[in-house]
Amino acid sequence: MAQPIRVYSPDAAARIGWPVLREMVGELVVSRELTWRLFARDLSARYKQSALGFLWVFLNPLATVAVFVLLNQSGLLAIGQTSIPYPAYALLGATIWQLFATGLVTGAGSIVAGGSVVIKINFPKECLVIAAVGQSLVEFLVRLGLLAVVFIWYQIVPSWQAIFLPLVLLPLLALTLGLSLLLALLDVVLRDVEKALGIITTLLLFLTPVMYPIPAQGLLAQISRWNPLMPLVAGPRDMVITGQSPLSLSFLLASLFSFAFLVAAWWLFHLAERRIAERV
């Protein structure tokens, strides 16, 4: 008697294309309330046991701006001419940068931080990353209030194109979320990732024209030309100040890269999330 033939088919999560994308989106839609609850919980716990509480949202960019202002006035760092007073210029850049840096650090450590929840409950693990990155968005909105006070102090009138700031920040937010998804996976395997992120974000702060205008020549100009963060940070900043449209070729290419990277990182995360509980 002939033995029956057993046919093995790949797991649904390993497929590439519309079915797996539909599954990913469907899981997020079903888990939207859980994502919101995780976001509210993490945001409350972030400053609950802190003496200064929400003031830390302002202290980080203010400390960064103070250091660069001191270096600039002492002549140790030649910033060059800016179209508005440098403290306001630097604070605007730092506010946009912190949306990326804070989101990256909190998102990368979100899976390890939610260890007990990951082990005990079966749910889409990207909810943890999205909730963590969402904290940086709230802090960004709070820092906009401080930025408005500084602009009023220096009597700076932003361009009317500043109303499009939320739209032009979407590519930066997409890149932040994509990197957070990948780094959250790596952090589960190598806990050094979360510790190294502080050094990496500080290095990127100096290599990206956040606190200084885009250099026209020299080594930093060459680095900025190939740095995908440059148009995503400098474009929105210059649009607020001068009204210059960020929709240059470099901004469009960086935006396309950011959204494509987010989809690819999300897909990889979706494939690996079933084994996350084993590693936490």
N, C-alpha and C positions, 0 to 999 in steps of 0.2 A: 504493500500500500504506500503510495507516494506521500511524503511528508508535506504538510501544508506550508506554503510560502508565506513568510512573515515580512511585511513591508514596513520599513521605518520611515516616517515623515518628519521633517524638522519641526521643532517647536514653533508655535505661532509667534512668539516673541522674537524669533530669529529671522523672520521674514523681512524683506526690505520692500518698501513701497507703501501704497495707500492703506492696506489693511492694518499694518502695525501703527502707522500714524493716526489712523482713526481710533485704534485701541488706546493710544497714549492720550489723545485729546479727550476721549470718552472717560477715561479714568480721572483726569483732572476735573472735568465737569461734575462728575459724581462726588468727588472729594472736595469740592470748593468750600463747603461749610467747615470741614476739618482743617483745611488750609487757613481759613480765617481764624479759627479758634487757636491754632498753633501760633499764628502771627500775633494775636492779642495776648496770648500767654507769654510769649518770648519778649514782647515789647514791654509788658508790665514787669517781668522779672529782671529785665536788663538794668533797670535803675532803682528797683524796689529797695535794695539793701545798700544803696550808695548814699553817702552823706550829702553830696552835691546834687544827686539826682540828675534831672534833665539838663543841668548846666554843663555837663560833660559834652553835650552836643555842640555847644559854642566854644568850649575851651580848646578842643582839638584844632579846629581851623584857626582860631585866634593865636594859638601858640605857634603854629606853622607860619602864619603871616608875620608875627612879631620877629621870628628868627630871620626871615628873608628881608624884612625892612631893616633890621639891624645890620645884616651883612651888606645890604645895598648902601646904606648911609655911611658905613665905615669904609667903604671902598673895597672890601674883600671880594664882593661879587658885583660885577658890572651888569646891571639889569638892562640899561639902555632907556630910551624914551618910551613912555606909555601915553596913550591918548587921554587917560584920566589919572588922577592922583594914584600913586602906586599902592598905598594901603587898600584902596577900594578895588583896584585892578587885581591885586593878589588875593583878596578875600573872595572875589568872584571866581577866580580860577580854583581856589581851594574848595569852595562850595561845590563846584561841579566835580572836582577830583574826588572828594570824599564820598560822593554818590557811588563811584566805582570802587574806591579802596575799602570803604566800610562794608559795602555789599559783598565784595570778594572775600574778605576775612570772615564775616559772619556766615556767609553761605558755605564756604569751604569747611567750616567746623560744625555745621548744623547736624550732620548725620551722627558724628561721634557724640556731640552734646545731647542728642536725643536717644542715647543708647537703650535705655529701658523701654521706651516706647517702640523703638524699632524691633526689639526682640519679642515683645509680648503681643503686638498688634500687627495684623496684616493690612497694609494700606500703601498707596503709591508713595514711595520714599521721597520723590521730588517735591512733595508737599512741604517737607521740612526745609528744603533749600529755598523754595519760593517764599515761604514765610520769613526765613532769615534775611533774604535779599530785600524783602518788603520793608524791613526795619530801616534800611539805609534810605529808602524813598521817603519815609516819614521824617527822618532826621534831616534830609535835604530840604523838605518843605519848611521845617522849623528854622533851618539856617537861612532860608530866603528872607525871613523876618529880620534877622540880624543884618543881612546884606542890604535890605531896604533902609534900615536905620543909618547905615554907613553912607549909602548913596544920598540920603537926605542931608546928612551932616556936611558932605562935600558939595552939596547942591548939584548933583549929577542927575541928568535926565536920560534914562535909557531910551534906546531907539524903539519906535513903535513895533518893530519886528520882534521885540522881546516876547510878545504874546505867543509866538510860535515856539518858545523854548521847550515846552513839554514834548512837542513833536520831534524836534531835532535831538532831544536827549534819549529818544527811544532806542537808537542803535547802540549807544553807550550802555543802556540798561540791558539790552539783549546780549551784548558781549560779556557784561558782568555776570548775568545768569548762566550763560554757557560755560564760562570759565569756572564758576562756582559748582556747577554740576560735575564737571570733570575732576576738579580738585577735591570735592567731597568724596568721590570714589577713591581717589588716591590717599586721602587722609585716613580712610578706613583701614588701608593696608599699611601705609607709612605715616605714623603720627608726626613725623618731622615736617610734613607739608604745612601744617597750621603754624608751626614755630617759624618756618622759613618765610612765610608770607609777609611778616612785618618788615623783614629786610628787603624783600623783593619789591613791595609797594613803595618803600622809601627810596630805593634805587630808581624805580620808574618815575617817581615824582621829580627827581633831578634830571632824568633823561627826556622827559616829556615837557613841552613848553606850557606848563601849567602856571607857574609863578613868574614867567618871563615871556616876552614876545617871541614869535617864531624866528629863530636865527636865520640870517640870509646866507651865511657862509661859515665854514669851519666844520669841525667834527660833529658838533651838535646838530648842525643843519643836515648833515648826511644821515645821522641817526634818526632825526625827526622825519626825514623823507620816507623812511621805511618803517616807521613806528605807526601801527594802526590806531593807537590811542591819540596821536597828535590831532588829526582832523576831528575826531569825536569829542575832544575836550576844547581845543582852541576854536573850532568852528562855532559852537554855541556861545562861547565867551565873547568872541569878536562880534557876533550878531547882536548881542545885548548892548555892547558898547557903541559900535559904529553903524549898526544896521547892515553890515556887509553880509550878504547871503552865504551861508555855509554850504550851499549846494554846489560845491566845486567838484571836480572829477575825483579828487582824493577823498572827499567826504562821501560821495556816492559809492565809491569802491569799498571804502572802509565799512559803510553801512551794509552793503550786500554781503561782505565777508562776515560781519557780526551776526546777521540773521541766519546765514547759512551755517555758521559755526554753532549757533544756538540749537538749530535743528539736529545737527550731527551729534553734538554733545548730549542732547536730550535722548536721542535714539540709543547711544552707547550706554547712558545711564539706565535706560529702560531695560536693556538686555542684561545688565549686571545687577540690577536691584534685587533680584531673587536670591542672590548669595550674600547680600549685605549683612543680613542678620547673623550669618555664620562668622563674620569677621569682627563685628562690633564687640 
